[in-house]
Amino acid sequence: MKNSILIIFSLLAFSCTQITITHDNETRLIEKAIQIDSAKFNFLKDTFNLAEIDNNNNNNNNLFISSLKPKHPITLGIKEIVNDNCLVYFGCLFSESVCVIIKECSKYHILNNQEDLKTYFAPINSAEEALSYAPASASL
């Protein structure tokens, strides 16, 4: 029995060394989102009743929105609510949801849910846009 397991394990180990992973058709998100001016964050928090705004321009949280079109200054807002009608919802006792805030000309728009996101960013015309849209629309 031990010999059979050893033989099977050896076959699996040696067969895995023959796997080659290629990156020929790989699409990557490398573009950073255009950020909303942080001087407007308090105004936006008050206007949209937000707990906080993601003001870290160098993190990956805004990467998922970086390739969405039309291209406008954009950031993520956090609401302290219990609501399943949101883009991303997390937490239990102290639950929060994520929304997207967009500056278009001199006006600010808030995208609270999947329908808002779909209406604003449809249609999706490229692989980069799809990779940016998918996490937000699927609450990932």
Summary of the structure (lengths in Angstrom):
residues: 140
radius of gyration: 21.1
end to end distance: 44.1
largest distance: 73.4
contacts: 336
relative contact order: 0.15
helix: 34%
strand: 18%
